[in-house]
Amino acid sequence: MTEDRKYHHGNLKRDFVDAARILLERDGVHGLSLRKCAERVGVSHTAPKNHFGNMAGLLTAVVTEGYAELAQKMRSEAEDRNQRRAHALQAYIAFAQENPALYDLMFSRDRLISDDPNLMKQIGTCFVILSDCATDLGWHGGSADAQNGKGQIALWSLVHGYAQLVTAGRFKKENMQGWSILDILPNGSAD
């Protein structure tokens, strides 16, 4: 092993996450391994274990970063909730389209350390944005708390399902093409 491979200077943890993301999008989660990340970074195949422990640790770091990016993309400073909602929903779909393998991995809990505090924090940030978007939808009856709870479930289910179908290329019928997530919201709630 050369001296360059033995002694890596810089942010090795960051390099592993970057390598994992490249490999994830190129080869899918099944083509990703600690060894391949180490090879891509140019260090010993045991080096990733020092930073992440195992594959679940590395995937959790990748997914945590994914949720942080998703939240950043969904965040809007618009004062009007309908504008924030429209922005967040379109950003959610765009993120899924731009990062299909990462997006799928983000919802594959069996591969992650699901109780990781950093991961939970980033998921929570995304949920706060979706909760804001679901407020005052007017889709459901009941108390204000029940309306908001049902709205959160309905909106998240709608945008997540739509993103899954778009990334899978399922809208092939002529009468399904050319529509966005905003075009299918009930009651014109993104107007």
Secondary structure, DSSP 4 states (H G I P E B T S, - for coil): --HHHH---S-HHHHHHHHHHHHHHHH-GGG--HHHHHHHHTS-TTHHHHHHSSHHHHHHHHHHHHHHHHHHHH----SSHHHHHHHHHHHHHHHHHH-HHHHHHHT-GGGS-TT-HHHHHHHHHHHHHHHHHHTT-----S-HHHHHHHHHHHHHHHHHHHHHHHHTT---SGGGTT--GGGGSGGGTT-
